[in-house]
Amino acid sequence: MELAEPLGIFVLTAVVIVVAAVALAISSDVIADQSGWGRLWVGSLLMAGATSLPELVTNIAAVRIGAPALAAGDILGANMLNMSNLALLASGLGGGEVFRRLMPQQALVALLAMALTGIATLSAALHLEVLWLFLSPPSLAILVGYVVGSRILYRMTVEVADVETPAEGRSLRWGWTVFMISAAAISGSAPFLATSAQSIAAITGLGESFVGVVAVAFVTTLPELVATGTAIRQGADDLAVAGMFGTNAFNVGALAVADMFSPGESLFGSLDGSHVAAGLFAIVLMGIAALQVRRQRRLPWFSVTEFSTALMVGVYALGLAVVYRLG
């Protein structure tokens, strides 16, 4: 009975997030088409930012209640899970053909996400505790890297013509209205994740790092999962994949923002080997996906000679086992 209340809050939050994420994907596609910005940029910045709101709000809440391991575990675990989910969705809903239809500029979004995750992982490995007023050197590097990288992506992608079927029948005003309502619903649900997850960790004895990497990461990646699946079903492959890569970049930026709320010292100083492992596995998974983008090859369910969905899910499962062992 003690577990029922936090578990109920956890499940209810997930339901709200799923409904809002479907609307978010549809409205993002309309904005990309009606504004002329293109699906790659809208996916990597707008949709990615909106679907990452649970990570941002949850991490700030987790740091403020003294659970930095939960915050970092959520981010790095989410970045692992997003790539596994992308492979499953590409094969399940896109017939494995999604990676063959993507713009080559998608690899740039992946490289940005890998670089930012690398900074966070290295900072966790070095236990950097330095805090300049309210910002640590790693967080400053992450935020500057995100802003500069986003600007470069905008210049290199916004003028690239979409080759996918354009969204029809809805206005730009409709797109922005639904987008803002969906984003508000997602961010409004997120604060309940940190408190309920911390209660679940305490009651079950699983530990904050593992609960962050598995349970919280699963729920906070639901917007990405649902929005990406919806985009693929609409034929907006570039929007879907850019949303996943862009989300991973935004996630690390959210961790840097959460670091500003860490009392006394940087949250990177309190992380352990399980967070380092999660970061490394996330980078490996993003690297596999980026290579598949560059090669523009079909992603089979299973293959002994090619990258496959089974390989990416297997790497994710191995990462979970390592994180559980270390945490």
VOGU-3710 file (C-alpha; in Angstrom, 3 decimals, decimal comma):
1> melaeplgif> 0,000/0,000/0,000  2,907/2,338/0,698  4,028/1,953/-2,931  0,545/2,489/-4,401  0,445/6,301/-4,179  3,791/7,139/-5,843  3,221/4,402/-8,427  -0,227/5,791/-9,227  1,188/9,289/-9,721  3,893/7,801/-11,957
11> vltavvivva> 1,344/6,036/-14,188  -1,059/8,988/-14,379  1,795/11,267/-15,437  2,691/8,825/-18,207  -0,871/8,889/-19,604  -0,968/12,701/-19,762  2,430/12,808/-21,461  1,440/10,267/-24,143  -1,681/12,196/-25,181  0,193/15,511/-25,288
21> avalaissdv> 3,072/14,009/-27,289  0,780/12,831/-30,092  -0,617/16,348/-30,476  2,899/17,765/-30,286  4,140/15,685/-33,230  1,168/16,615/-35,421  1,486/20,326/-34,634  5,268/20,262/-35,177  4,756/18,856/-38,664  2,293/21,647/-39,447
31> iadqsgwgrl> 4,725/24,304/-38,158  7,582/22,840/-40,216  5,521/22,938/-43,382  3,625/26,210/-42,955  6,594/28,226/-41,636  9,067/26,963/-44,240  11,629/26,110/-41,541  11,712/22,454/-42,566  11,222/19,256/-40,612  14,883/18,744/-39,735
41> wvgsllmaga> 15,280/22,048/-37,895  11,826/21,985/-36,300  12,411/18,401/-35,190  15,896/18,960/-33,768  15,064/22,221/-31,956  11,354/22,838/-31,419  9,960/19,323/-31,082  13,079/18,105/-29,298  12,890/20,949/-26,791  9,205/20,411/-26,101
51> tslpelvtni> 9,489/16,633/-25,669  12,481/17,172/-23,364  10,568/19,420/-20,978  9,952/16,495/-18,571  13,720/15,960/-18,319  14,332/19,661/-17,687  11,659/20,094/-15,017  12,292/16,679/-13,437  16,034/17,281/-13,182  15,645/20,682/-11,558
61> aavrigapal> 13,206/19,169/-9,071  15,516/16,210/-8,409  18,536/18,447/-7,746  16,531/20,709/-5,451  15,396/17,747/-3,319  18,993/16,523/-3,065  18,886/13,723/-5,643  21,528/14,631/-8,275  22,126/10,952/-9,081  18,473/10,655/-10,077
71> aagdilganm> 18,766/13,691/-12,369  21,918/12,529/-14,155  20,636/8,963/-14,355  17,458/10,233/-15,978  19,337/12,217/-18,647  21,959/9,644/-19,571  19,491/6,777/-19,340  17,042/8,680/-21,542  19,742/9,232/-24,165  20,403/5,484/-24,225
81> lnmsnlalla> 16,724/4,603/-24,393  15,954/7,126/-27,147  18,326/5,387/-29,547  16,944/1,948/-28,757  13,420/3,296/-29,254  14,432/4,940/-32,534  15,662/1,616/-33,888  12,469/-0,167/-32,824  10,225/2,503/-34,322  12,239/2,701/-37,563
91> sglgggevfr> 11,885/-1,048/-38,068  8,399/-1,492/-36,648  6,598/1,497/-38,168  8,929/2,421/-41,015  9,700/-1,052/-42,282  13,402/-0,416/-41,712  13,434/2,118/-44,573  13,482/5,281/-42,448  17,275/5,699/-42,532  17,295/5,480/-46,346
101> rlmpqqalva> 15,011/8,507/-46,667  16,803/10,940/-44,369  18,682/14,116/-45,197  22,451/13,645/-44,658  22,412/16,716/-42,372  20,812/14,488/-39,713  24,335/13,307/-38,873  25,174/16,857/-37,714  22,410/16,725/-35,112  23,730/13,353/-33,949
111> llamaltgia> 27,286/14,697/-33,660  26,083/17,616/-31,517  24,250/15,241/-29,180  27,300/12,954/-28,947  29,655/15,867/-28,203  27,465/17,270/-25,418  26,944/13,822/-23,894  30,715/13,342/-24,041  31,310/16,522/-22,023  28,821/15,415/-19,363
121> tlsaalhlev> 30,284/11,891/-19,211  33,874/13,112/-18,916  32,852/15,574/-16,187  31,186/12,745/-14,249  34,285/10,553/-14,637  36,536/13,360/-13,339  34,125/14,232/-10,483  34,349/17,932/-11,270  32,934/19,785/-8,268  33,964/23,363/-9,122
131> lwlflsppsl> 31,123/25,858/-9,113  31,516/29,445/-10,334  28,757/31,314/-8,504  25,869/29,220/-9,840  27,492/27,615/-12,908  30,192/24,947/-13,234  32,769/24,786/-16,082  31,191/21,627/-17,589  27,722/23,193/-17,571  29,061/26,363/-19,184
141> ailvgyvvgs> 30,752/24,297/-21,914  27,554/22,308/-22,508  25,324/25,383/-22,761  27,709/27,261/-25,041  28,128/24,136/-27,187  24,363/23,716/-27,463  23,732/27,320/-28,493  26,591/27,414/-31,015  25,708/23,981/-32,389  22,044/24,918/-32,765
151> rilyrmtvev> 22,975/28,060/-34,661  25,199/26,083/-37,031  22,441/23,535/-37,563  19,974/26,290/-38,374  22,248/27,765/-41,027  22,990/24,383/-42,578  19,514/22,875/-42,528  16,741/25,460/-42,554  17,160/26,153/-46,272  17,273/22,477/-47,221
161> advetpaegr> 14,043/21,551/-48,988  11,968/18,773/-47,463  11,389/15,814/-49,749  8,595/14,360/-47,639  4,884/14,846/-48,123  3,875/18,264/-46,778  1,331/18,670/-44,002  -2,013/19,909/-45,299  -5,322/21,219/-44,050  -4,186/23,144/-40,962
171> slrwgwtvfm> -2,922/26,687/-40,478  0,271/27,894/-38,848  -1,797/29,457/-36,058  -3,421/26,077/-35,365  0,021/24,466/-35,275  1,461/26,949/-32,782  -1,654/26,834/-30,566  -1,653/23,037/-30,300  2,132/23,003/-29,911  2,046/25,401/-26,942
181> isaaaisgsa> -0,847/23,593/-25,221  0,888/20,221/-25,654  4,208/21,572/-24,371  2,464/23,058/-21,330  0,742/19,743/-20,575  4,054/17,885/-20,787  5,954/20,351/-18,583  3,086/20,561/-16,081  3,152/16,796/-15,548  6,916/16,550/-15,158
191> pflatsaqsi> 7,405/17,865/-11,565  5,539/14,862/-10,192  8,084/12,476/-11,710  11,018/13,345/-9,455  9,127/13,106/-6,176  7,266/9,910/-7,084  10,434/8,290/-8,473  12,424/9,145/-5,367  9,671/7,579/-3,229  9,691/4,446/-5,398
201> aaitglgesf> 13,492/4,220/-5,086  13,323/4,550/-1,299  10,485/2,025/-0,875  11,851/-0,620/-3,241  15,521/-0,162/-2,331  16,588/-0,160/-5,982  18,645/3,015/-5,614  18,288/6,448/-7,220  20,820/5,873/-10,025  19,068/2,749/-11,305
211> vgvvavafvt> 15,568/4,164/-10,892  16,717/7,286/-12,741  18,253/5,333/-15,620  15,297/2,956/-15,976  11,994/4,174/-14,503  12,293/7,959/-14,775  14,110/7,728/-18,091  11,290/5,562/-19,463  8,527/8,003/-18,542  10,439/11,141/-19,519
221> tlpelvatgt> 11,208/9,604/-22,923  7,548/8,808/-23,557  7,037/12,157/-25,359  9,934/11,337/-27,698  8,697/7,781/-28,201  5,114/8,773/-28,985  6,006/11,887/-31,022  8,556/9,958/-33,089  6,143/7,112/-33,749  3,428/9,566/-34,758
231> airqgaddla> 5,816/11,408/-37,109  6,946/8,180/-38,791  3,335/7,097/-39,317  2,694/10,471/-40,985  5,664/9,959/-43,302  7,669/12,756/-41,645  10,867/10,728/-41,199  13,217/13,702/-40,916  11,030/15,257/-38,238  11,030/11,979/-36,304
241> vagmfgtnaf> 14,767/11,277/-36,373  15,808/14,907/-35,857  13,483/14,943/-32,853  15,323/11,992/-31,301  18,843/13,292/-31,931  17,832/16,819/-30,974  16,233/15,564/-27,783  19,479/13,896/-26,717  21,311/17,193/-27,232  18,642/19,159/-25,368
251> nvgalavadm> 18,665/16,601/-22,532  22,309/17,299/-21,744  21,583/21,020/-21,894  18,794/20,409/-19,368  21,301/18,680/-17,086  23,528/21,768/-17,276  20,569/23,978/-16,337  19,728/21,684/-13,415  23,338/22,036/-12,248  22,617/25,729/-11,570
261> fspgeslfgs> 20,228/24,610/-8,813  22,790/22,340/-7,155  23,619/23,682/-3,659  27,277/24,122/-2,763  28,982/22,222/-5,577  28,411/20,986/-9,094  26,233/17,885/-9,401  28,947/16,304/-11,576  31,062/15,876/-8,454  28,531/13,511/-6,869
271> ldgshvaagl> 28,096/11,122/-9,795  29,518/7,610/-9,930  30,648/4,930/-12,350  27,096/3,981/-13,275  26,541/7,440/-14,757  29,805/7,256/-16,688  28,767/3,882/-18,104  25,337/5,207/-19,090  26,956/8,151/-20,875  29,386/5,947/-22,782
281> faivlmgiaa> 26,669/3,548/-23,890  24,530/6,495/-25,000  27,404/7,780/-27,155  27,940/4,337/-28,695  24,239/4,009/-29,556  24,117/7,490/-31,077  27,256/6,667/-33,061  25,622/3,575/-34,547  22,539/5,584/-35,516  24,673/8,381/-37,013
291> lqvrrqrrlp> 26,616/5,899/-39,139  23,344/4,430/-40,383  22,236/7,929/-41,379  25,454/8,542/-43,318  25,289/5,174/-45,062  21,568/5,580/-45,817  21,049/1,863/-45,528  17,969/-0,082/-44,514  17,901/-1,048/-40,828  16,989/-4,765/-40,602
301> wfsvtefsta> 15,566/-6,368/-37,494  18,546/-8,721/-37,300  21,763/-9,129/-39,267  25,222/-10,596/-38,693  26,894/-8,296/-41,236  24,990/-4,986/-40,856  23,825/-2,694/-38,074  20,412/-3,879/-36,955  17,599/-3,157/-34,518  18,604/-6,237/-32,521
311> lmvgvyalgl> 22,132/-4,854/-32,162  20,947/-1,479/-30,848  18,458/-3,024/-28,425  21,155/-5,472/-27,321  23,651/-2,664/-26,663  20,986/-0,845/-24,649  20,237/-3,982/-22,607  23,952/-4,505/-21,970  24,211/-0,878/-20,871  21,370/-1,366/-18,390
321> avvyrlg> 23,076/-4,430/-16,941  26,356/-2,546/-16,515  24,625/0,454/-14,961  22,739/-1,796/-12,510  25,968/-3,570/-11,595  27,873/-0,348/-11,006  25,027/1,500/-9,317
//
